[in-house]
Amino acid sequence: MNIKDITVNMADGKFNYRVGAIVIDSGEILMVKNSGMSFYYTVGGRIQFGESAQDAVLRESFEELNIRLEVDKLGFIHENFFVMDSSGERYHEVCLFFFMKPNALLREMKSNLFFKEEYGDVALHWLPMDNLKDYCIYPEFFSTELLNPPSEAKYIITNKL
């Protein structure tokens, strides 16, 4: 974790401020999965202090994909309350999910994609949009909300504390 990342230790847990990139192409969504987890999630990461959310999603997507994507629009504001399975720590997280514009270079890289993180290798997967309910994805609301994407940003709360 970068010292500039907005993660704050609180008396009752942690607060995270994050971004996620929604990349959809040809009826598939780009998701990532690391070998130690059972679920898929979006490209993205923590916003750094002094950085706009839009700049953060551009930086994170470039760091993970090595391709410069463009933001289309803000899709979801997700306020998420959860307990981290591996540590039992409680989290209050705000994540802004941005729809990204399709990219020809990314379309060419549809297989054997991975990048390294401090916790291990992370593989990129293109999942079929019409079968998202068949996968364990986070956030869970993607499996229904992305079937009819909102025209304006949508605020969603998930509370699993």
N, C-alpha and C positions, 0 to 999 in steps of 0.2 A: 504494500500500500504506500502510495506517495504521501509525503508529509503535507502536501497542499490539498489532498483529497478531503472533501467535506464529509467526514465521519466524526461524530462527536460522542465521546463516552459520557453517558448520563448515569445518574444514581441507579436507575431501574433497567438500563440496557444501553443501546446505541441508537443514534440518529444518523441516517444516510441520506444524502442528496445525490441522485443518480440520473442518468439518461440512458435511453435505449433506442436503437435504430430499427425501424420496421422496414425491411427490404423485401419487396414482393416483385416477382418476375415470372411471367408465363405460368400463372396459377400456383406458384410455390412461394413459400416464405423462407428466408434465410434465418436459421436458428443455430445456436452453438450448444455444445455439450462437452463437459470434461469427463475424463474417464472415471473419476471418483463420484460422480453424481448420476442419479437415475432420471433426470429431467433435462429438457431443452430450455434455453432462454435466448434473449436477443443479444446481438452485438451491442456493446455499450460499457458503461462504467461510471465511476464517481466523477462528479463535477469538482473542479479544483477551485479553491478560494480565489475570487476575483474574475472568474471565467463565466461567461454566459452559458446557459444550457445549450443553446444552438452551437456555440463554438465547441463545447464539450463533446457533443454527439459527432461533430465533424472530426475532432481529434481522436476520439475513441475508435470510430469506424476506420480511420486511416491506420491507427496503431495495430488494429486487429486484422484488417484486410489488406493493408498496403495499397489501397486504392482510394483516391479522393472522391467521395460521394458528395452529393448536394442534397440539402434539405428541401423537401417539398412543403410539408406543413406539420404543425404540432397535431398529434392524433389523440393522445390520452395523457391525463394527469392522474397518476395512480398513487394514492396514499395507502400504504401497506403496513399492517401491523402483524408481525409473525415471530415465531421462535425458530432460531437456526437449529436444525436437526443435529448437526455435528457437535455443537457446543452448548446448546440449551439456552443460549443468550437471546434476550428479547430485543426486537428491532422495531423502530418506527422509521419507515423509509418513504421518501417522496421521489417518485421517478417520473420524468417527462419522456414520453415516447414520441419520437418524430418519424413520420413517413419520409422515406428517402426516395429520390428520383431514381428510376431504373438506370443502370449503367452497363454499357456494352462490354467493358473489360470484365466486370463481375459475371456477366452471362457466360463468358468464355471459360471461367474458372469454376465449373459446376461440380467438380469431383476432387477428392484427395486434398481438401483444404484443411489446414490446421495452423495454429499459432501457439506460442509458449506463454504461459503465465507463471507467476511465482508458485502456484499450486499444481502445476503440471501442464501437459499438452491439452489443448482445447480443439476439438474437431468442429468444422462447419458442416451443416446439413441443410439441404433444401427439402422442406416438408410440403406435401401437397395441401393446399388451402382447404380443399373440400373434405379432408380427412383429419383435420387437426384434433378433433375429439378423440381420435385413436392414439394420440401421443400424450405423454406427461409433459406439458409445457407450462412455463411461467412467464408472464402472468396467465393464470387459468382462463381469464375472460377473453383472451385472444381467440380461443376455439369457437366462440360465438360472435364476438364483436367484430372480428375481421371479415366475417362473411358478408357483412354490409357495413363497410367502414363509414365512420361519421363524417359529415361534411364540415363540422366544427369540432374543436377539441372537446373531449368528453372527460368529465371528472368521475373517477371510480374509487371507491373505498373497499379494501379487503381487510377484515379484522379476524385474525386467527390466534389471538392471544388468549 
